[in-house]
Amino acid sequence: MEALPTTDGRLDGERGERPGETALRATGVGRSFRGLHALTDYGLELRRGEILGVIGPNGAGKTTLFNVITGFVPATAGRIALGERDITGLPPDRIASLGVARTFQNIRLFGRMSVLDNVKTAQQLNRRAGFWETLVTAPTFVRKERELDSRAMGHLESLGLGRFQSALAASLPYGSQRKLEIARALATEPRILLLDEPAAGMNAQETAELTEFIREIHGRFGLTVVVVEHDMSLIMRLCQRIQVLNYGRVIAEGTPAEIRTNRTVIEAYLGTE
C-alpha cells in the first residue's frame, strides 16, 4: 500500500517525530461523576510509535480514560499534554484537529451514508470549504470535492474496503464496519489512534485478522496506538506495553510477559480467596 500524503505534503509516517519521544503525557488525571471516582491520579507517558494496551475489569475506568483524553468529558483533576501542548479542557474537535483520533466501543458510523461519504466526512476536519464557494459551487469547491473523493478512495483501497465504496455503511459485515470506523479515524490524519474495544463482538478468526490489521496500519501510517480491549489474545499479541486499571487507578504496568504473571493483576481479575 502506498503512503498517503498529509496536508503539509509529507507522507504519512514522515512527521519529523522521533520514535521514543513523548507523544502524550497525563499527570494526576482524575474524573469524578457525582462523587464516583472513575479515574484517580492517573498517569501516563505514551511514547511515539508504541502500541499500548489498557486493560482492566468492567468499570475500571478504561472508556472514561479515552473520553477524558479526547475531550468528550473534562478531567476534574490533573493535566494532559500532547507533546509539549496542554490540551486539558479542549473540545473534542480541537483535540482531533491536533492529531488524536478514536473509535468507540459501540460502532458509531453514519449508517445511512455510503462508505465513501463516511470517510469524506472525517476528512472535512482538515479540509473545509468556504461558505460562498460552496453556495455557488465555485471551481475551487469542485476541485476540493474531487480531492476529497480521491483521497477517501485511497484510504478505502489501502485498507481493503474499496469494493464497498457505494454501499451503505450499515449494510457492511460487522468486521468491515469495524475497519471502516478505523478508516474514518485515519482520514483525520492522526498521530495518535485510540481504539476502544475494536474486537468486541468478533470471533477468534476475525480477532486474529483485526490484530494483523492494526499492526499493519500502525507501521504504515507511523501511528502511536492505544488499545482498550477485553480480548487478552489481541492485547498480548499486539501490544508492546500494557497498563492495568482497577477502580480508576493504575495497579500495574509492564510488558505482556510481566503483566501475565503479575499477582495484583490476577487478583483484580479473579479475586482472592
N, C-alpha and C positions, 0 to 999 in steps of 0.2 A: 504494500500500500504506500502510495506517495504521500509525503508530508504535506499538509495543507498550510497555505500562507496565513500568517496572523495579520491583524490590522495594520501593523507597522512594517509589513513586508518581509519579516523574518519567517523562517519555517518554524512550525510547532516543534518545541523541544530546544529551540535556539533562542533563549530569552536572556542570555547573559547572566544566568544564575549558576552557581556552583553547587553540585551535589554536596550535602552535608551541612550547608548553611541553614540557618533557622528560617523556615517558611512561615511558621505561625507559633506564637507563644501565648499561653494562657497562664495567668498568675493570680492565685487566690480567688478563682471564679466561683461564685455562688448564685443559686437561683432558688427562691422560695415561693411557694404558692399557698397563701393564707396560713402560714405557719409550717407548712410541709416543706422540708429541705430536700429538694430534688437534686441539687448539686451543692457540695460543701467543700470549700478550699481546694477547688480543682486546679491542677497544674499540668501543663504540657509544653514541651519544646519539640515541635514537629520539624524534622529535618527535611530539607528539599530532596525530592526524589525518592523518599522512602514510602513503603506501604505499611501503614499502622493499622492494627486491628484493635477494636474496642469491644470487649465482651462483658457479660455480667448477667445475673438472673433478671427475670422480668421485674420492672420497676426500679432497676438500678440507677437510672438516670441517663441512659445512652442517647435516646432520642432528644431528651431535654438538652443534652450537650450540643447536639447538632443544631437545635433550634436557637440556642444562645450564640453559637459561633456565627451562624448565618443571619442573625438579627430578627428571626421570627418571634422570639421573645427576648426581652432585655435581661442582662445579668443584673442581679440585685447586689452583687459584690464583685470586686476584682476587675482585672483589665485583660483585654485580648488585643494582640498586635499582629498584624500581617506584615512580615518583615519588620521594618522599623516604624510602620504606621499604626497608630492606635485606631482600632475600628470599633471599640466598645461603644454600644449605643447607636451605631449607624443603622439605617433601614436596610432591609434585605436587598433591594435593587442596587443600592450603592455598594454593598459588600460584594454582590455578584459582579458588578462592573469592575471591581478591583481584582477579581480573579478567583473568587471562591464559588464553586457550583455544587449543587447537591441533588440527590434523588430522594424519594420518600419511601417509607415502609409500605404504604398503600399507593399503588401506581396512580399518578395524577396527570395523565395525558389528556389532551383535548380530543376526546373520543370521537366526536362528530366531524373533526377536521382530518384532512388527509395526512399521511405520514410525512410527506414533504412539507406541508404547511406547519406541522408541529415543530420541525427543525427551523424553518424560516422564522417562526415567531420568536424563538430563542435568539436568533441572530440579530433581531431588531435592537437588542440591548446595546450593541456597539455600532449599529448602522441605521440610525433613524433618519427618515426623510423629513424635509421641512413641510410645514402646513401648505404653503402656496404651491410648491412643486407637486405635492400630492393632489391638491384640489384641481389643478388644471392639467394634470398628467403631463408634466413637463418632460423634455428629453432626459434631463438628469434623473428624474424619478424612474423613467423606463429603464435607463441604464442600471440604476441601483437595484431595481427589481430583477433584472437579468443576472446581475452579480449574485444576488441572494439565491436565486434558483440554482445557479451553477455551483455555488459553494455548498448549499444544502444537499444537492445531489452528490457532491464529492464526499460529504460526511456519510451519507447513506450507503454509497457504493463501497467506501472504505471499511464500513462496519458490516457489510453483507446484507444490507436492508434495501438496496436499490430497487429490487424487483417489487417492493411493496409501496413504491412512491405514491401511487394514486389511490391506494386502499385507505379506508377509514381506519384510524388508529385503533378504535375499539374492536375491529374485526381481526386484528392480528392474533396469532397464537400467543399464549401467555409469555413464553420465553422471549419472543420477538418484541413484545410490548416492553419488557424489562430492558432489552437492548435499545429500543427506541428512546426510552426515558434517559438512558445514559448518553445516547447520541444527541439528544436535545440539550443535555447539560454540557456536553463537549462543544456544542455550537456557540456557547457563550465565551469560548476561548479561555477556560480557567487555567490557573496554575495549580490550584488545589481542588480535588474532587472528593466530595463526601458521599459515600454510598450507604444508605440506611436499609439494612436487611435486603440486599439485592437478590438473595437466593430464596426469599420467602415464597412458599408455595411450589417450589421446584422439586423434581425428583432427583435421584442421585446422578443420573446421566446429565440432566440439564445443569445441575450444580457444577459438575466437572467441566462442562463446556463454558459456563459462566466464569469459572476460575481462570481458565486459559484466556478468555476474552478480556477480563480485567487486566491480567498480566500483559497482554498484548498492547492494549491502549495505554497502559502505564508507561511502557517503554517507547511506544511510537509517538506519543504526544508530549513526552517529557513531563509527566504529571507527578505530583505528590498526592497520594491517595490515603484516605482514612475510611475504613470499613467497619460498620457496626453490623454484627451478624451473630445469630444463634447457632448456625451450622459450623461446628468445630472443624470438620474436614476442610471446608473452604478457608477458614481462618488459619489453620495450622499449615496448609499447603501454600498459601498466598503471602502471608504477612511476615515481614522481617522482624517486627517488634509488636508486642501485644500489651495493651493496658487493660486492667480489670477493674470494673466499678462494682460497688455494692453499697446500697443505700446512699447513693450520691457521692461516695468517696472512692478515691483510688486506693485499692488494697494490695495491688501487685502490678509490676511492670517488668518486662524482660523478653527474651527470645521465646519462640514457641516451645523449645525444649525445657526452658526454665519454668514457664507457666504450666506446662503439662504436669509437672511434678510438684508444683507449689502447694504446700499443705493448706495455706489460708484460702487459696482459690478452690481447692477441692471441698473444703468445709463450706464455703459460700454457696457452692452449687448443690452439694449433697447433704449438708448439715452435719451435726455431730451427735454421738450417742448421748 
